[in-house]
Amino acid sequence: MSIDYQKLKEWKVAPRETTYATKDTILYALALGFGADPMDTAQLAFVYEEQLKVLPFMALSLTYPGFWLSDPATGVDYQKTLHGEQSIEFHAPLPAAATVVDRIWVEEILDKGPQKGALVYGRSSLTDKATGTLLCSLSATMFCRADGGYGGPSGPAKDVHRVPERPADHLCEFPTMPQSALLYRLTGDANPLHADPAVARKAGFERPILHGLCTFGIAGHALLRTLCEYNPSRMRRIDARFSAPVYPGETIRTEIWRDTDGRASFRCRVVERDLVVLNNGLFEYV
């Protein structure tokens, strides 16, 4: 079965409600490595219920950019699909506990050709069910590695933000744990690619890989720490492209360039393999 362009373009994803509690908010921060130093009170504020602060990019665990593609009727080989790009724009503070509504729609599908895969551009919004407040707007690109050559349009592709060629202004390094993927999957993404060695090998990886959104969240942590002094209300937007997988236990170094007031570029590199894993990052903040 292959992609039917018109059918997938008009695919209807039912709105999804997610109810989460304070312990889920804390679990998300713990899965990103917050609290590794029990004496770091700035990080403690995100993992301790007393005056709990909420990471705005936790919204990524409350939306499901690619799960709906696992429906066989989409024509996508979901086991060979990777998260290619992610963008999130923050409109209002995320509550520590709430019921939220996620709405997803397909923006475009690009055919890169046989053996080159397809790109599915998706958009979504997250609102607070009780108040109707729009919390954030998101866009995601899913790279369907096995689905190129179905006969759809090949472009235009989205513009890519270029990071500066000069040395970074800041470096922020965080280790991941060998069990990081097993912990992060408890926040909502139960894809066996991140837990089952057999599934990982079938997908072409030597072992289970870290969730791309976990890497994205660790980058968010680095930006929050380096440019926002752990004040989440100063964050406005984060965009990035996933360029390579991270294996749990590796160290992620975020390289940050100050571009203009309220705007920065970034990328993430795995220290152990000197490999860029998150690239073309753009961050907007107050």
LUMBAPA-963199 format. One record per residue (C-alpha): residue number from 1; residue in three letters; x, y, z. Coordinates in steps of 0.02 Angstrom, whole numbers, plus 50000, padded with zeros to 5 digits. Layout:
<recs>
+-----+--------+-------+-------+-------+
: num : residu :    px :    py :    pz :
+-----+--------+-------+-------+-------+
: NUM :    ALA :     X :     Y :     Z :
...
+-----+--------+-------+-------+-------+
</recs>
This chain:
<recs>
+-----+--------+-------+-------+-------+
: num : residu :    px :    py :    pz :
+-----+--------+-------+-------+-------+
:   1 :    MET : 50000 : 50000 : 50000 :
:   2 :    SER : 50066 : 50174 : 49958 :
:   3 :    ILE : 50019 : 50352 : 50000 :
:   4 :    ASP : 49863 : 50421 : 49917 :
:   5 :    TYR : 49906 : 50607 : 49911 :
:   6 :    GLN : 49729 : 50678 : 49913 :
:   7 :    LYS : 49668 : 50555 : 50043 :
:   8 :    LEU : 49813 : 50593 : 50161 :
:   9 :    LYS : 49801 : 50781 : 50131 :
:  10 :    GLU : 49619 : 50777 : 50186 :
:  11 :    TRP : 49647 : 50655 : 50329 :
:  12 :    LYS : 49542 : 50698 : 50480 :
:  13 :    VAL : 49624 : 50674 : 50649 :
:  14 :    ALA : 49497 : 50676 : 50790 :
:  15 :    PRO : 49533 : 50804 : 50927 :
:  16 :    ARG : 49620 : 50719 : 51072 :
:  17 :    GLU : 49595 : 50760 : 51255 :
:  18 :    THR : 49735 : 50731 : 51380 :
:  19 :    THR : 49716 : 50752 : 51567 :
:  20 :    TYR : 49877 : 50768 : 51665 :
:  21 :    ALA : 49918 : 50798 : 51848 :
:  22 :    THR : 50059 : 50880 : 51943 :
:  23 :    LYS : 50153 : 50715 : 51953 :
:  24 :    ASP : 50152 : 50705 : 51762 :
:  25 :    THR : 50226 : 50879 : 51751 :
:  26 :    ILE : 50364 : 50826 : 51871 :
:  27 :    LEU : 50392 : 50662 : 51776 :
:  28 :    TYR : 50419 : 50756 : 51614 :
:  29 :    ALA : 50555 : 50864 : 51693 :
:  30 :    LEU : 50637 : 50713 : 51773 :
:  31 :    ALA : 50639 : 50622 : 51605 :
:  32 :    LEU : 50739 : 50769 : 51534 :
:  33 :    GLY : 50866 : 50756 : 51675 :
:  34 :    PHE : 50804 : 50896 : 51789 :
:  35 :    GLY : 50852 : 50866 : 51970 :
:  36 :    ALA : 51014 : 50774 : 51930 :
:  37 :    ASP : 51098 : 50886 : 52058 :
:  38 :    PRO : 50987 : 50885 : 52214 :
:  39 :    MET : 51068 : 51048 : 52273 :
:  40 :    ASP : 51025 : 51143 : 52114 :
:  41 :    THR : 50874 : 51243 : 52173 :
:  42 :    ALA : 50842 : 51317 : 52000 :
:  43 :    GLN : 50809 : 51143 : 51930 :
:  44 :    LEU : 50722 : 51086 : 52088 :
:  45 :    ALA : 50584 : 51212 : 52052 :
:  46 :    PHE : 50529 : 51103 : 51904 :
:  47 :    VAL : 50527 : 50937 : 51998 :
:  48 :    TYR : 50460 : 50985 : 52169 :
:  49 :    GLU : 50276 : 51020 : 52197 :
:  50 :    GLU : 50307 : 51171 : 52310 :
:  51 :    GLN : 50280 : 51321 : 52194 :
:  52 :    LEU : 50306 : 51206 : 52046 :
:  53 :    LYS : 50365 : 51285 : 51883 :
:  54 :    VAL : 50307 : 51209 : 51718 :
:  55 :    LEU : 50419 : 51183 : 51567 :
:  56 :    PRO : 50321 : 51262 : 51421 :
:  57 :    PHE : 50391 : 51134 : 51298 :
:  58 :    MET : 50307 : 50996 : 51399 :
:  59 :    ALA : 50167 : 51032 : 51276 :
:  60 :    LEU : 50264 : 50921 : 51156 :
:  61 :    SER : 50221 : 50770 : 51264 :
:  62 :    LEU : 50037 : 50818 : 51260 :
:  63 :    THR : 50024 : 50820 : 51070 :
:  64 :    TYR : 50053 : 50675 : 50952 :
:  65 :    PRO : 50130 : 50738 : 50789 :
:  66 :    GLY : 50152 : 50569 : 50706 :
:  67 :    PHE : 50055 : 50437 : 50801 :
:  68 :    TRP : 49905 : 50450 : 50685 :
:  69 :    LEU : 50016 : 50397 : 50540 :
:  70 :    SER : 50022 : 50222 : 50615 :
:  71 :    ASP : 49846 : 50193 : 50546 :
:  72 :    PRO : 49875 : 50073 : 50397 :
:  73 :    ALA : 49746 : 50169 : 50296 :
:  74 :    THR : 49868 : 50317 : 50282 :
:  75 :    GLY : 49978 : 50210 : 50168 :
:  76 :    VAL : 50132 : 50252 : 50272 :
:  77 :    ASP : 50259 : 50123 : 50332 :
:  78 :    TYR : 50255 : 50190 : 50509 :
:  79 :    GLN : 50398 : 50084 : 50576 :
:  80 :    LYS : 50514 : 50173 : 50455 :
:  81 :    THR : 50451 : 50347 : 50495 :
:  82 :    LEU : 50559 : 50473 : 50589 :
:  83 :    HIS : 50522 : 50642 : 50665 :
:  84 :    GLY : 50611 : 50764 : 50548 :
:  85 :    GLU : 50573 : 50939 : 50613 :
:  86 :    GLN : 50480 : 51019 : 50757 :
:  87 :    SER : 50423 : 51196 : 50796 :
:  88 :    ILE : 50327 : 51258 : 50947 :
:  89 :    GLU : 50264 : 51434 : 50982 :
:  90 :    PHE : 50206 : 51476 : 51158 :
:  91 :    HIS : 50053 : 51585 : 51183 :
:  92 :    ALA : 50006 : 51560 : 51366 :
:  93 :    PRO : 50082 : 51474 : 51519 :
:  94 :    LEU : 50052 : 51288 : 51528 :
:  95 :    PRO : 49957 : 51241 : 51688 :
:  96 :    ALA : 50040 : 51118 : 51808 :
:  97 :    ALA : 49883 : 51010 : 51794 :
:  98 :    ALA : 49741 : 51022 : 51669 :
:  99 :    THR : 49642 : 50940 : 51530 :
: 100 :    VAL : 49704 : 50998 : 51361 :
: 101 :    VAL : 49638 : 50973 : 51185 :
: 102 :    ASP : 49756 : 50934 : 51041 :
: 103 :    ARG : 49698 : 50967 : 50862 :
: 104 :    ILE : 49802 : 50906 : 50714 :
: 105 :    TRP : 49788 : 50934 : 50527 :
: 106 :    VAL : 49894 : 50897 : 50374 :
: 107 :    GLU : 49973 : 51047 : 50290 :
: 108 :    GLU : 50065 : 50963 : 50145 :
: 109 :    ILE : 50147 : 50800 : 50087 :
: 110 :    LEU : 50303 : 50805 : 49978 :
: 111 :    ASP : 50367 : 50660 : 49874 :
: 112 :    LYS : 50558 : 50658 : 49873 :
: 113 :    GLY : 50562 : 50512 : 49753 :
: 114 :    PRO : 50594 : 50323 : 49757 :
: 115 :    GLN : 50721 : 50274 : 49889 :
: 116 :    LYS : 50716 : 50452 : 49956 :
: 117 :    GLY : 50555 : 50450 : 50057 :
: 118 :    ALA : 50414 : 50572 : 50084 :
: 119 :    LEU : 50387 : 50721 : 50200 :
: 120 :    VAL : 50222 : 50747 : 50292 :
: 121 :    TYR : 50202 : 50924 : 50359 :
: 122 :    GLY : 50080 : 50930 : 50504 :
: 123 :    ARG : 50009 : 51073 : 50607 :
: 124 :    SER : 49927 : 51067 : 50778 :
: 125 :    SER : 49862 : 51173 : 50920 :
: 126 :    LEU : 49845 : 51141 : 51106 :
: 127 :    THR : 49709 : 51225 : 51208 :
: 128 :    ASP : 49653 : 51220 : 51389 :
: 129 :    LYS : 49484 : 51132 : 51389 :
: 130 :    ALA : 49418 : 51225 : 51542 :
: 131 :    THR : 49457 : 51401 : 51481 :
: 132 :    GLY : 49476 : 51381 : 51292 :
: 133 :    THR : 49645 : 51469 : 51304 :
: 134 :    LEU : 49763 : 51433 : 51160 :
: 135 :    LEU : 49922 : 51372 : 51246 :
: 136 :    CYS : 50035 : 51341 : 51097 :
: 137 :    SER : 50043 : 51315 : 50909 :
: 138 :    LEU : 50151 : 51176 : 50838 :
: 139 :    SER : 50214 : 51112 : 50672 :
: 140 :    ALA : 50303 : 50948 : 50638 :
: 141 :    THR : 50382 : 50864 : 50488 :
: 142 :    MET : 50377 : 50675 : 50481 :
: 143 :    PHE : 50507 : 50591 : 50370 :
: 144 :    CYS : 50428 : 50435 : 50296 :
: 145 :    ARG : 50586 : 50346 : 50238 :
: 146 :    ALA : 50500 : 50205 : 50143 :
: 147 :    ASP : 50360 : 50302 : 50058 :
: 148 :    GLY : 50438 : 50404 : 49918 :
: 149 :    GLY : 50389 : 50384 : 49736 :
: 150 :    TYR : 50200 : 50388 : 49760 :
: 151 :    GLY : 50177 : 50523 : 49628 :
: 152 :    GLY : 50144 : 50678 : 49735 :
: 153 :    PRO : 50221 : 50853 : 49725 :
: 154 :    SER : 50406 : 50867 : 49765 :
: 155 :    GLY : 50406 : 51045 : 49831 :
: 156 :    PRO : 50422 : 51178 : 49885 :
: 157 :    ALA : 50508 : 51121 : 50045 :
: 158 :    LYS : 50512 : 51230 : 50200 :
: 159 :    ASP : 50656 : 51351 : 50223 :
: 160 :    VAL : 50795 : 51295 : 50338 :
: 161 :    HIS : 50864 : 51412 : 50471 :
: 162 :    ARG : 51054 : 51421 : 50456 :
: 163 :    VAL : 51161 : 51428 : 50612 :
: 164 :    PRO : 51313 : 51546 : 50609 :
: 165 :    GLU : 51481 : 51480 : 50552 :
: 166 :    ARG : 51575 : 51569 : 50692 :
: 167 :    PRO : 51611 : 51485 : 50860 :
: 168 :    ALA : 51460 : 51473 : 50975 :
: 169 :    ASP : 51436 : 51605 : 51109 :
: 170 :    HIS : 51380 : 51477 : 51238 :
: 171 :    LEU : 51398 : 51289 : 51267 :
: 172 :    CYS : 51279 : 51197 : 51383 :
: 173 :    GLU : 51306 : 51012 : 51415 :
: 174 :    PHE : 51187 : 50885 : 51491 :
: 175 :    PRO : 51211 : 50695 : 51504 :
: 176 :    THR : 51070 : 50575 : 51468 :
: 177 :    MET : 51047 : 50414 : 51567 :
: 178 :    PRO : 51052 : 50236 : 51496 :
: 179 :    GLN : 50868 : 50223 : 51548 :
: 180 :    SER : 50819 : 50396 : 51481 :
: 181 :    ALA : 50712 : 50327 : 51338 :
: 182 :    LEU : 50622 : 50206 : 51454 :
: 183 :    LEU : 50584 : 50351 : 51571 :
: 184 :    TYR : 50534 : 50474 : 51435 :
: 185 :    ARG : 50412 : 50350 : 51356 :
: 186 :    LEU : 50308 : 50362 : 51516 :
: 187 :    THR : 50267 : 50541 : 51466 :
: 188 :    GLY : 50162 : 50477 : 51321 :
: 189 :    ASP : 50267 : 50413 : 51175 :
: 190 :    ALA : 50264 : 50224 : 51192 :
: 191 :    ASN : 50339 : 50187 : 51020 :
: 192 :    PRO : 50434 : 50021 : 51043 :
: 193 :    LEU : 50577 : 50093 : 50938 :
: 194 :    HIS : 50635 : 50173 : 51100 :
: 195 :    ALA : 50624 : 50016 : 51208 :
: 196 :    ASP : 50629 : 49854 : 51109 :
: 197 :    PRO : 50800 : 49804 : 51036 :
: 198 :    ALA : 50717 : 49694 : 50903 :
: 199 :    VAL : 50608 : 49838 : 50841 :
: 200 :    ALA : 50758 : 49955 : 50840 :
: 201 :    ARG : 50862 : 49833 : 50736 :
: 202 :    LYS : 50719 : 49809 : 50613 :
: 203 :    ALA : 50713 : 49998 : 50591 :
: 204 :    GLY : 50901 : 50001 : 50556 :
: 205 :    PHE : 50972 : 50052 : 50725 :
: 206 :    GLU : 51097 : 49955 : 50829 :
: 207 :    ARG : 50991 : 49978 : 50986 :
: 208 :    PRO : 50841 : 50079 : 51049 :
: 209 :    ILE : 50861 : 50265 : 51018 :
: 210 :    LEU : 50812 : 50414 : 51122 :
: 211 :    HIS : 50650 : 50502 : 51075 :
: 212 :    GLY : 50683 : 50650 : 50962 :
: 213 :    LEU : 50568 : 50755 : 51071 :
: 214 :    CYS : 50673 : 50709 : 51223 :
: 215 :    THR : 50826 : 50779 : 51133 :
: 216 :    PHE : 50721 : 50931 : 51087 :
: 217 :    GLY : 50671 : 50951 : 51270 :
: 218 :    ILE : 50853 : 50942 : 51327 :
: 219 :    ALA : 50893 : 51080 : 51202 :
: 220 :    GLY : 50748 : 51179 : 51277 :
: 221 :    HIS : 50824 : 51153 : 51448 :
: 222 :    ALA : 50991 : 51220 : 51387 :
: 223 :    LEU : 50907 : 51374 : 51312 :
: 224 :    LEU : 50802 : 51402 : 51468 :
: 225 :    ARG : 50957 : 51393 : 51577 :
: 226 :    THR : 51077 : 51492 : 51467 :
: 227 :    LEU : 50966 : 51632 : 51400 :
: 228 :    CYS : 50813 : 51639 : 51514 :
: 229 :    GLU : 50886 : 51610 : 51688 :
: 230 :    TYR : 50761 : 51468 : 51716 :
: 231 :    ASN : 50613 : 51586 : 51692 :
: 232 :    PRO : 50495 : 51491 : 51574 :
: 233 :    SER : 50384 : 51643 : 51545 :
: 234 :    ARG : 50524 : 51718 : 51439 :
: 235 :    MET : 50517 : 51579 : 51308 :
: 236 :    ARG : 50422 : 51619 : 51148 :
: 237 :    ARG : 50469 : 51494 : 51011 :
: 238 :    ILE : 50585 : 51348 : 50974 :
: 239 :    ASP : 50617 : 51272 : 50802 :
: 240 :    ALA : 50740 : 51134 : 50758 :
: 241 :    ARG : 50778 : 50994 : 50635 :
: 242 :    PHE : 50820 : 50817 : 50692 :
: 243 :    SER : 50979 : 50764 : 50603 :
: 244 :    ALA : 51036 : 50603 : 50690 :
: 245 :    PRO : 50976 : 50490 : 50832 :
: 246 :    VAL : 51042 : 50496 : 51009 :
: 247 :    TYR : 51075 : 50336 : 51104 :
: 248 :    PRO : 51024 : 50339 : 51289 :
: 249 :    GLY : 51175 : 50369 : 51398 :
: 250 :    GLU : 51259 : 50492 : 51280 :
: 251 :    THR : 51298 : 50674 : 51324 :
: 252 :    ILE : 51210 : 50813 : 51230 :
: 253 :    ARG : 51301 : 50978 : 51208 :
: 254 :    THR : 51196 : 51126 : 51150 :
: 255 :    GLU : 51290 : 51259 : 51053 :
: 256 :    ILE : 51205 : 51430 : 51062 :
: 257 :    TRP : 51233 : 51588 : 50960 :
: 258 :    ARG : 51156 : 51756 : 51010 :
: 259 :    ASP : 51089 : 51829 : 50847 :
: 260 :    THR : 50991 : 51984 : 50898 :
: 261 :    ASP : 50896 : 52039 : 51053 :
: 262 :    GLY : 50768 : 51903 : 51085 :
: 263 :    ARG : 50832 : 51786 : 50950 :
: 264 :    ALA : 50964 : 51649 : 50953 :
: 265 :    SER : 51024 : 51503 : 50846 :
: 266 :    PHE : 51070 : 51333 : 50916 :
: 267 :    ARG : 51115 : 51153 : 50877 :
: 268 :    CYS : 51148 : 50998 : 50981 :
: 269 :    ARG : 51296 : 50882 : 50969 :
: 270 :    VAL : 51326 : 50710 : 51047 :
: 271 :    VAL : 51494 : 50728 : 51133 :
: 272 :    GLU : 51545 : 50545 : 51127 :
: 273 :    ARG : 51526 : 50531 : 50937 :
: 274 :    ASP : 51554 : 50716 : 50894 :
: 275 :    LEU : 51393 : 50707 : 50793 :
: 276 :    VAL : 51262 : 50843 : 50766 :
: 277 :    VAL : 51094 : 50770 : 50817 :
: 278 :    LEU : 50984 : 50927 : 50818 :
: 279 :    ASN : 51020 : 51063 : 50692 :
: 280 :    ASN : 50959 : 51227 : 50617 :
: 281 :    GLY : 50887 : 51281 : 50784 :
: 282 :    LEU : 50799 : 51447 : 50807 :
: 283 :    PHE : 50748 : 51515 : 50978 :
: 284 :    GLU : 50646 : 51670 : 51015 :
: 285 :    TYR : 50632 : 51739 : 51191 :
: 286 :    VAL : 50604 : 51894 : 51296 :
+-----+--------+-------+-------+-------+
</recs>
